[in-house]
């Protein structure tokens, strides 16, 4: 990543990927695509069930976060 501070507003920084960063992004993009294709070939792991599982995990995370807040 390349960081470039803003000359006008010192709180602001412009961030962009370097050539190596774009290469890593491309590798990860292909890896996620391959994983998605493999998941679709497994029975019961279609897009709808993955989305439902993600929602359930988010609700569980929210529950446990709230429980921790009440303890302290």
Backbone as ProteinMPNN parsed JSONL, in Angstrom:
{"seq_chain_A": "XXXXXXXXXXXXXXXXXXXXXXXXXXXXXXXXXXXXXXXXXXXXXXXXXXXXXXXXXXXXXXXXXXXXXXXX", "coords_chain_A": {"N_chain_A": [[0.828, -1.17, 0.0], [0.38, 2.23, -0.675], [0.867, 5.203, 1.014], [-0.161, 8.528, 1.13], [0.134, 11.544, 2.583], [-2.25, 14.174, 2.977], [-1.716, 17.441, 1.869], [-3.174, 19.66, 2.571], [-5.101, 18.959, 4.55], [-4.098, 17.606, 7.381], [-5.094, 15.427, 8.735], [-6.038, 13.712, 6.893], [-5.361, 11.026, 4.64], [-4.226, 9.733, 1.611], [-4.701, 6.62, 0.174], [-3.464, 3.985, -1.739], [-3.217, 1.018, -3.741], [-0.12, -0.571, -4.35], [1.801, -1.893, -7.127], [2.534, -4.472, -6.365], [0.641, -4.871, -4.36], [-1.726, -4.877, -5.883], [-1.263, -7.223, -7.265], [-1.357, -9.139, -5.187], [-4.027, -8.74, -4.45], [-5.296, -9.682, -6.757], [-4.566, -12.388, -6.71], [-5.853, -13.219, -4.335], [-8.506, -12.71, -5.053], [-8.911, -14.606, -7.087], [-8.518, -16.916, -5.568], [-10.679, -16.801, -3.72], [-12.761, -17.016, -5.575], [-12.332, -19.614, -6.555], [-12.745, -21.065, -4.183], [-15.445, -20.5, -3.78], [-16.592, -21.77, -6.003], [-15.95, -24.437, -5.405], [-17.394, -24.754, -3.049], [-20.0, -24.632, -4.014], [-20.216, -27.054, -5.261], [-20.516, -28.828, -3.22], [-22.986, -30.551, -1.518], [-25.677, -28.809, -0.062], [-24.371, -26.451, 0.44], [-25.132, -24.059, -0.893], [-25.56, -20.719, -2.221], [-27.683, -19.474, -0.851], [-27.87, -20.904, 1.59], [-25.385, -20.36, 2.701], [-25.578, -17.594, 3.047], [-27.655, -17.498, 4.926], [-26.439, -18.808, 7.069], [-24.411, -16.96, 7.594], [-25.941, -14.776, 8.483], [-27.008, -15.906, 10.811], [-24.674, -16.349, 12.313], [-23.882, -13.693, 12.67], [-25.957, -12.774, 14.302], [-25.473, -14.336, 16.565], [-22.963, -13.347, 17.281], [-23.651, -10.71, 17.952], [-25.315, -11.246, 20.158], [-23.469, -12.406, 22.011], [-21.696, -10.282, 22.282], [-23.322, -8.362, 23.495], [-23.813, -9.701, 25.895], [-21.284, -9.708, 27.051], [-20.932, -6.978, 27.433], [-22.779, -6.49, 29.467], [-21.66, -7.817, 31.601], [-19.402, -6.41, 32.411]], "CA_chain_A": [[0.0, 0.0, 0.0], [1.082, 3.511, -0.717], [0.195, 6.249, 1.803], [0.258, 9.884, 0.783], [-0.578, 12.511, 3.421], [-2.824, 15.346, 2.312], [-0.986, 18.653, 2.229], [-4.115, 20.647, 3.098], [-5.698, 18.445, 5.785], [-3.122, 16.651, 7.91], [-5.805, 14.253, 9.235], [-6.415, 12.907, 5.737], [-4.292, 10.304, 3.955], [-4.652, 9.009, 0.407], [-4.15, 5.272, 0.195], [-3.713, 3.226, -2.963], [-2.424, -0.204, -3.836], [1.049, -0.601, -5.213], [1.73, -2.984, -8.106], [2.563, -5.724, -5.602], [-0.65, -4.961, -3.698], [-2.709, -5.291, -6.897], [-0.98, -8.629, -7.552], [-1.908, -9.892, -4.062], [-5.483, -8.642, -4.572], [-5.705, -10.573, -7.849], [-4.403, -13.768, -6.227], [-6.929, -13.471, -3.379], [-9.766, -12.729, -5.801], [-8.993, -15.921, -7.731], [-8.649, -17.922, -4.52], [-12.065, -16.761, -3.243], [-13.61, -17.545, -6.643], [-12.161, -21.07, -6.549], [-13.417, -21.597, -3.004], [-16.876, -20.403, -4.033], [-16.962, -22.832, -6.94], [-15.875, -25.716, -4.696], [-18.506, -24.815, -2.1], [-21.236, -24.895, -4.753], [-20.265, -28.458, -5.634], [-20.84, -29.593, -2.021], [-24.425, -30.51, -1.272], [-26.094, -28.047, 1.098], [-23.597, -25.219, 0.585], [-25.448, -23.114, -1.946], [-25.442, -19.318, -1.806], [-28.73, -19.148, 0.123], [-27.544, -21.461, 2.905], [-24.228, -19.623, 3.215], [-26.084, -16.295, 3.508], [-28.415, -17.746, 6.153], [-25.443, -19.099, 8.103], [-23.749, -15.694, 7.907], [-26.877, -14.003, 9.304], [-27.085, -16.553, 12.123], [-23.428, -16.058, 13.022], [-23.909, -12.28, 13.057], [-26.856, -12.661, 15.457], [-24.761, -14.905, 17.708], [-21.925, -12.396, 17.664], [-24.334, -9.615, 18.626], [-25.743, -11.75, 21.459], [-22.326, -12.544, 22.922], [-21.169, -8.938, 22.539], [-24.199, -7.749, 24.486], [-23.597, -10.384, 27.169], [-20.017, -9.235, 27.595], [-21.16, -5.601, 27.884], [-23.519, -6.496, 30.733], [-20.803, -8.368, 32.651], [-18.461, -5.393, 32.882]], "C_chain_A": [[0.879, 1.243, 0.0], [0.247, 4.533, 0.038], [0.738, 7.595, 1.384], [-0.537, 10.868, 1.641], [-1.094, 13.681, 2.596], [-2.088, 16.588, 2.796], [-1.891, 19.689, 2.888], [-4.662, 20.218, 4.461], [-4.816, 17.332, 6.326], [-3.78, 15.388, 8.474], [-6.089, 13.26, 8.112], [-5.189, 12.274, 5.082], [-4.892, 9.618, 2.735], [-3.931, 7.663, 0.394], [-4.466, 4.619, -1.141], [-2.789, 2.018, -2.986], [-1.23, 0.003, -4.754], [0.869, -1.734, -6.215], [1.712, -4.337, -7.389], [1.234, -5.94, -4.88], [-1.751, -5.398, -4.659], [-2.512, -6.76, -7.262], [-1.561, -9.521, -6.446], [-3.434, -9.892, -4.129], [-6.0, -9.587, -5.645], [-5.622, -12.038, -7.423], [-5.54, -14.119, -5.274], [-8.287, -13.554, -4.06], [-9.96, -14.092, -6.462], [-9.186, -17.034, -6.707], [-10.079, -17.968, -3.988], [-13.025, -17.317, -4.302], [-13.543, -19.069, -6.667], [-12.868, -21.702, -5.355], [-14.927, -21.566, -3.189], [-17.363, -21.498, -4.965], [-16.942, -24.196, -6.258], [-17.031, -25.862, -3.717], [-19.813, -25.142, -2.807], [-21.351, -26.363, -5.134], [-20.594, -29.36, -4.443], [-22.33, -29.44, -1.737], [-24.73, -29.734, 0.006], [-25.309, -26.757, 1.31], [-23.852, -24.272, -0.579], [-25.414, -21.697, -1.373], [-26.462, -18.963, -0.727], [-28.38, -19.682, 1.509], [-26.336, -20.767, 3.518], [-24.676, -18.266, 3.752], [-26.858, -16.461, 4.821], [-27.471, -18.042, 7.315], [-24.732, -17.826, 8.538], [-24.642, -14.84, 8.794], [-26.962, -14.576, 10.717], [-25.832, -16.266, 12.94], [-23.367, -14.602, 13.478], [-24.815, -12.072, 14.266], [-26.194, -13.222, 16.711], [-23.675, -13.96, 18.206], [-22.535, -11.235, 18.436], [-24.767, -10.034, 20.03], [-24.58, -11.793, 22.43], [-21.69, -11.189, 23.228], [-22.007, -8.239, 23.595], [-24.004, -8.391, 25.854], [-22.317, -9.904, 27.839], [-20.176, -7.81, 28.131], [-21.864, -5.572, 29.231], [-22.68, -7.023, 31.887], [-19.94, -7.266, 33.25], [-19.201, -4.134, 33.105]], "O_chain_A": [[1.957, 1.282, 0.593], [-0.936, 4.714, -0.252], [1.951, 7.786, 1.293], [-1.745, 11.015, 1.454], [-0.453, 14.118, 1.64], [-1.865, 16.759, 3.994], [-1.422, 20.508, 3.68], [-4.686, 21.007, 5.406], [-4.798, 16.23, 5.777], [-3.101, 14.38, 8.672], [-6.352, 12.087, 8.374], [-4.129, 12.892, 4.982], [-5.949, 8.993, 2.825], [-2.716, 7.586, 0.579], [-5.598, 4.687, -1.621], [-1.738, 1.996, -2.347], [-1.323, 0.66, -5.791], [-0.123, -2.46, -6.152], [0.96, -5.236, -7.767], [0.752, -7.069, -4.798], [-2.612, -6.199, -4.295], [-3.482, -7.466, -7.538], [-2.185, -10.541, -6.737], [-4.066, -10.922, -3.894], [-7.036, -10.226, -5.46], [-6.507, -12.833, -7.739], [-6.13, -15.194, -5.384], [-9.124, -14.376, -3.687], [-11.048, -14.665, -6.403], [-9.93, -17.984, -6.95], [-10.639, -19.052, -3.82], [-13.988, -18.006, -3.968], [-14.569, -19.739, -6.784], [-13.512, -22.742, -5.487], [-15.618, -22.507, -2.797], [-18.422, -22.085, -4.744], [-17.82, -25.023, -6.503], [-17.588, -26.949, -3.564], [-20.651, -25.857, -2.256], [-22.458, -26.87, -5.311], [-20.918, -30.532, -4.632], [-22.86, -28.329, -1.72], [-24.111, -29.975, 1.042], [-25.565, -26.04, 2.277], [-22.916, -23.746, -1.18], [-25.255, -21.515, -0.166], [-26.142, -18.232, 0.21], [-28.575, -18.983, 2.503], [-26.274, -20.602, 4.737], [-24.204, -17.833, 4.803], [-26.72, -15.639, 5.726], [-27.694, -17.568, 8.43], [-24.478, -17.635, 9.727], [-24.163, -14.24, 9.757], [-26.986, -13.833, 11.697], [-25.923, -15.972, 14.132], [-22.854, -14.314, 14.559], [-24.49, -11.288, 15.157], [-26.334, -12.656, 17.795], [-23.492, -13.794, 19.412], [-21.996, -10.82, 19.462], [-24.607, -9.272, 20.984], [-24.679, -11.281, 23.545], [-21.195, -10.98, 24.336], [-21.465, -7.594, 24.492], [-24.028, -7.696, 26.869], [-22.277, -9.718, 29.055], [-19.613, -7.476, 29.174], [-21.57, -4.708, 30.058], [-22.96, -6.707, 33.043], [-19.77, -7.202, 34.468], [-18.608, -3.132, 33.506]]}, "name": "protein", "num_of_chains": 1, "seq": "XXXXXXXXXXXXXXXXXXXXXXXXXXXXXXXXXXXXXXXXXXXXXXXXXXXXXXXXXXXXXXXXXXXXXXXX"}
